[in-house]
Amino acid sequence: MLGWELPPYNSGGLGVACYQLCKALAKKGADIEFILPYEADHGIDFMKITSAYPQGVKAIVQAGGAYDSYLYVYEDGHTEKVSLYTQQERYERGVASLVRERGHEFDVIHAHDWLTFRAALRTKEFARCPIVVHVHTIERDRAGGGMGNLLIRNIEETGLLIADRIVAISQRTKDMIVEEYHIPADKIEVVHNSIDAGELPPLDGNNAYPYLEAMKKSGHRVVVNIGRLTLQKGLPNLLYAAKMVVERFPKAMFLLVGSGEQYFELIELAADLGLAKNIIFVSFQRGKRWRDAFAIGDLFVMPSISEPFGLTALEAVGYGTATLLSKQSGAAEVLKNSLKVDFWDTREMANKIVAVMQNDGLRDTLKDNAYVELERMTWGDAADKLLRVFEGERSRVMA
């Protein structure tokens, strides 16, 4: 398994999805060696974790936006700023060296997203096993529907063409791969991300947002968004909708949790729209403050321009929050008891937010029914589908 991140050294949902998927695969007997571009203690005992480029990292700090550049803090205290492309080159060399020496040990090489595709393709020279690439997002997604970075597009296209099999995390992502890169549809298997509701860390004690708790007691309602503050996530549209919501329901509060290159732009836009009293920005959160952000919300809104899946939508349901999702998200394919809206339709987005703010019965029906759906989902189902892909490709290569 070739991956770029695992918790707690993750910048978003990719690391969480890799962790949960591998855990489910391990429960079904898969023997996994997960190869990362850095060395750190993840506290994981269900698979072997190997560093392709040993570094003795104590902490990783994104020096820019997500997947931009990194500041590595080493065990001995010194730091190093590493560009994304430098780290990718190091990783490719490290993976190639490891697989050249031990390639006979592996039945499948499974690579997550473009950052690992070059390394996966290098192994094709000497590893006699299938290469499966797992697409969590493509560059068109990350660029909000635009061309994005041409170098990344070239890496993606080459990886998708040469891979023996492709796994997409939603039908939407599969359709985009076919449309953008002209890959035959029958080469792509859809394996939705999932969640095990019973394994979510429980809520504990008082909520970490006491100000919002106090405001809710006086009739206020809270809209929450948790995610990266990037173009892909469509947050300016949420703010434009928020202005219309506040005009009709002045006791609406908005909590935005996350960091990214749009952080200051969004603060300025909120001020320009007159939302200073109704919106709170907090940075990227983990642990209790992350869990409590879901729990304090009456409605979780994911307004993404393009969202291959959107695991936070399932996490919101797991913590008892109703959801409003953009129709341009993979999560909308599996969550039937969610309100849905086109990302660009800010007026309809505002209408649906106001409907939930004014109707606690609607809110409670949405969250209760969605939780019933969530209880039927498991990472085990995703693992079963993936194992069938592995076994099919292994049989084909060995034939």
Secondary structure as the mmCIF struct_conf table of DSSP 4:
data_model
#
loop_
_struct_conf.conf_type_id
_struct_conf.id
_struct_conf.beg_label_comp_id
_struct_conf.beg_label_asym_id
_struct_conf.beg_label_seq_id
_struct_conf.end_label_comp_id
_struct_conf.end_label_asym_id
_struct_conf.end_label_seq_id
STRN STRN1 LEU A 2 LEU A 2
BEND BEND1 TRP A 4 TRP A 4
TURN_TY1_P TURN_TY1_P1 PRO A 7 PRO A 8
BEND BEND2 TYR A 9 TYR A 9
BEND BEND3 SER A 11 GLY A 12
HELX_RH_AL_P HELX_RH_AL_P1 GLY A 13 LYS A 27
TURN_TY1_P TURN_TY1_P2 LYS A 28 GLY A 29
STRN STRN2 GLU A 33 LEU A 36
BEND BEND4 PRO A 37 TYR A 38
BEND BEND5 PHE A 46 MET A 47
STRN STRN3 LYS A 48 SER A 51
BEND BEND6 ALA A 52 TYR A 53
STRN STRN4 VAL A 57 GLN A 62
BEND BEND7 ALA A 63 GLY A 65
TURN_TY1_P TURN_TY1_P3 ALA A 66 TYR A 67
BEND BEND8 ASP A 68 ASP A 68
STRN STRN5 SER A 69 TYR A 74
TURN_TY1_P TURN_TY1_P4 GLU A 75 ASP A 76
BEND BEND9 GLY A 77 GLY A 77
STRN STRN6 THR A 79 SER A 83
HELX_RH_AL_P HELX_RH_AL_P2 LEU A 84 ARG A 102
HELX_RH_3T_P HELX_RH_3T_P1 GLY A 103 GLU A 105
BEND BEND10 ASP A 107 ASP A 107
STRN STRN7 ILE A 109 HIS A 112
BEND BEND11 ASP A 113 ASP A 113
HELX_RH_3T_P HELX_RH_3T_P2 TRP A 114 THR A 116
HELX_RH_AL_P HELX_RH_AL_P3 PHE A 117 THR A 123
TURN_TY1_P TURN_TY1_P5 LYS A 124 PHE A 126
BEND BEND12 CYS A 129 CYS A 129
STRN STRN8 ILE A 131 VAL A 135
BEND BEND13 HIS A 136 HIS A 136
HELX_RH_AL_P HELX_RH_AL_P4 GLU A 139 ARG A 142
TURN_TY1_P TURN_TY1_P6 ALA A 143 GLY A 145
BEND BEND14 GLY A 146 GLY A 146
HELX_RH_AL_P HELX_RH_AL_P5 LEU A 150 ILE A 162
BEND BEND15 ASP A 164 ASP A 164
STRN STRN9 ARG A 165 ALA A 168
BEND BEND16 ILE A 169 SER A 170
HELX_RH_AL_P HELX_RH_AL_P6 GLN A 171 TYR A 181
HELX_RH_3T_P HELX_RH_3T_P3 ALA A 185 LYS A 187
STRN STRN10 ILE A 188 VAL A 190
HELX_RH_3T_P HELX_RH_3T_P4 ALA A 197 GLU A 199
BEND BEND17 LEU A 200 LEU A 200
HELX_LH_PP_P HELX_LH_PP_P1 PRO A 201 LEU A 203
BEND BEND18 GLY A 205 ASN A 206
BEND BEND19 ALA A 208 ALA A 208
HELX_RH_AL_P HELX_RH_AL_P7 PRO A 210 LYS A 217
TURN_TY1_P TURN_TY1_P7 SER A 218 GLY A 219
STRN STRN11 ARG A 221 ILE A 226
BEND BEND20 GLY A 227 GLY A 227
BEND BEND21 THR A 230 THR A 230
HELX_RH_3T_P HELX_RH_3T_P5 LEU A 231 LYS A 233
TURN_TY1_P TURN_TY1_P8 GLY A 234 GLY A 234
HELX_RH_AL_P HELX_RH_AL_P8 LEU A 235 ARG A 248
TURN_TY1_P TURN_TY1_P9 PRO A 250 LYS A 251
STRN STRN12 ALA A 252 VAL A 257
BEND BEND22 GLY A 260 GLY A 260
TURN_TY1_P TURN_TY1_P10 GLU A 261 GLN A 262
HELX_RH_AL_P HELX_RH_AL_P9 TYR A 263 ASP A 272
TURN_TY1_P TURN_TY1_P11 LEU A 273 GLY A 274
TURN_TY1_P TURN_TY1_P12 ALA A 276 ASN A 278
STRN STRN13 ILE A 279 VAL A 282
HELX_RH_AL_P HELX_RH_AL_P10 GLY A 287 ILE A 296
BEND BEND23 ASP A 298 ASP A 298
STRN STRN14 LEU A 299 MET A 302
BEND BEND24 ILE A 305 SER A 306
STRN STRN15 GLU A 307 GLU A 307
BEND BEND25 PRO A 308 PRO A 308
HELX_RH_AL_P HELX_RH_AL_P11 LEU A 311 GLY A 318
TURN_TY1_P TURN_TY1_P13 TYR A 319 GLY A 320
STRN STRN16 ALA A 322 SER A 326
TURN_TY1_P TURN_TY1_P14 LYS A 327 GLN A 328
STRN STRN17 SER A 329 SER A 329
BEND BEND26 GLY A 330 GLY A 330
HELX_RH_AL_P HELX_RH_AL_P12 ALA A 331 VAL A 334
BEND BEND27 ASN A 337 SER A 338
STRN STRN18 LEU A 339 VAL A 341
TURN_TY1_P TURN_TY1_P15 PHE A 343 TRP A 344
HELX_RH_AL_P HELX_RH_AL_P13 THR A 346 GLN A 358
HELX_RH_AL_P HELX_RH_AL_P14 ASP A 360 ARG A 376
HELX_RH_AL_P HELX_RH_AL_P15 TRP A 379 MET A 398
#
